[in-house]
Amino acid sequence: MIQSQKLVSPAVWFFYAVIVFEFLFMITPFALYFYSAYAPALNVLNSSPYTAWLTGFFLPHFSQTRSSLLPFLNAAGWWLAYFGLALFLLSAIQLYGSKLLRRDSVDSIFYRYVRHPQYLALAILGLGTTLIWPRFFVLITFVTMLFLYRILARIEEKNCLRKYGPSYGEYLLKTAMFLPRLTPRKSDQTALRQVSHPAWFGLMMYVIVLTAAVVSGLGLREHMLDKVSAIYQDRRAIISPALLPGPELLDIYQVAATVPDVGLYSAAASPPLLVYVVPGEWYLPDLPLDSHELVRQRGGHGTPTQFKRQHYRVLFTSIRSHSQQARGRDILRKAYAFNPLLLVDVDMKSRIVTDVSEPPGSVVWGDISPPLF
């Protein structure tokens, strides 16, 4: 039993570290250093067509949408993350405070309602960070972590039964494992028996839940792609992070496409193009629009809903994909990153190109798989 705990516990913390790594990227000024260690793992996944999809996002990160679901999910992610973190810290204080006071067991406050409030808190925090930084890889990690938590919780409970005997059995009887129970169990044998299923049953349930989570993620991505401002053509996808009407988006692109170099990048032998049309007043560190020094100085995102519909920056990129024949919406579905090609500034009042420049070779965090929409 002790050997099983030694094997499961490091696995739990490994999967949790993956999720927290993404969260630290979001909320700290040290993102560049985190990704210098994290990027190689993402690039390994991108090296195969069977794993490249794992680094993709199933929810928009910087694009506005017409979906009423996205604002709810974004807000829920942050609230869940903060609530989970607070619950974890408070339950940890209670647990380790009891150890310092040399109490045999803890069964009050949080532990009065659930047997494992710290695992519950970490699960809530993990769900929040998955919604905040929604890679498929993070989603799979989250589901895996939940199943490992249950295994570890069962191991700990069996150890406590041996250590504390009937008193802990009574605690199992009246207290739920993770979610508070409205009524106590009627049979005092149910909790004490510690019913265990064969390994194949647990593996089957894991596969079922994981498949449902991935399918749900794919469905969410399709829903959001329907709700963003985008035009899908044969060999190019044109997307605006701001909500622009289709005719206006196409008009801006056509003015930018008058630059001769754009025709060279559109050759039949070239990779499909992913084109971003960004309002001139917007600032997006997730796209290589500005110098890295300027990005570090600004920090965060600047995406005002109200902006002057005159100046736009049009970023032309070629996709990195294992499916170079992708067409239309598949360009966004199949791409795992992009190569910046050309940055064109346009003035739509005069319908002229005001500047053509070479964009930075990557986003500020280096050669990684950034969110694509």
Order of alpha helices (4+ residues) and beta strands (2+ residues): alpha-alpha-alpha-alpha-alpha-alpha-alpha-alpha-beta-beta-alpha-alpha-beta-alpha-beta-alpha-beta-beta
